Amino acid sequence: MSQQQVYIYVTAAFWEAYEQQRFPYAPLINGHRLLVTTPNALPSIKSEHGGEVFEQGKTSAEIIEALTAGLTNPLVCSISEVKEVSQHFNPPDEIPA
């Protein structure tokens, strides 16, 4: 049985200061990094960053707005939100008719 994945958007500065070793290949999305982990690892990551508020439950539109305005807190989301956010910042190329 495969384990679900958890996605966390963080600022580039947060990633460089705290998570670059653990997530060296975190993709850069609109100036932010996307960490991919498991539900079992999330409590440990949260406890390591006790001063940070990890936001959850935002819609794709709210995530896009946060990434555009400048994310301040780590933001936990699902693969469906990641797909919509990625498509927003990296729209598919149009195929000429």
N, C-alpha and C positions, 0 to 999 in steps of 0.2 A: 504494500500500500504506500503510495507516494504521499509525501507531506506537502501541505499547502505552502505557498510562499507569501511573505509579507513584504511590502514595498514601503520604503521610507524616503521621502524627499528631505534633503538637508541643504543648508547653505554650503557653498564651496569652502568657506572659512572653517565651518564646523567639521567638514570632511577632512580638510588638511590638518587641522589641529588634533582630531580625535580618532577618526575612522579610516584614514588612508592606508594604514597597515592591514587592517582587517578586510577592507573592501577596496583593493588597489585598482580594480577595473570598473568602479562605479561610473556609469555614463554621465556625462555633463549634459544637462537639459536646461536651457535658458538661464545659465549661470548657477545652476544648482546641481547637486549630485543625487543620484537615485541608488539607494542601497537595497539589496535584495537579500532577505534572510528568511528564517523559519519562525512560525509562531512560538516554538519552544525557546528560541534565542531572544525574542523580543523583550521579555521581562529583564533579562540580564543586561541587555543594551540600555534599557530604560534606567535601571538601577545604577549603571555606571555613569549616567548623566543626570543625576538626581536634581540638578538645578534647572534642567530643561523640561519644558512642558511638551509632551508629545501629543500633538493634536490628532484626532481621529474623527471619522464620520462626515467628512466634507464631501460635497458633490464634485464631479469633474470640473464644473464651471467655477466653483469656489477654489479648487486647487489651481486652476489656470490663473485666476485672479491673484491668488497668493504668490505664485511664481512670477507673475508679471509685475506686481507691486513690490516684491522683495520679501521673500519668506523670512520669518523671524524664528519660528519654532519648528523642530522636526515634525513632519506630517506623515502619518501612517495611512496607507490606502491599499486598495485591492488591484488586481491585474486589470480589471475592466476600467478603472479610473486611469491607470497608467497608459493603457491603450489610447483612450480618448485624449489625454493630455499630450501624449507623443504625437498623435495625429494633428493636434492643434499647432504644436510648435514645429513639426516636420511634416507638412501636408504632402500626400503622395503626388508625384509628378503627373501632370495632365498628359494624356495621350492624345497627340494631334489626330484630328479626324481625317 
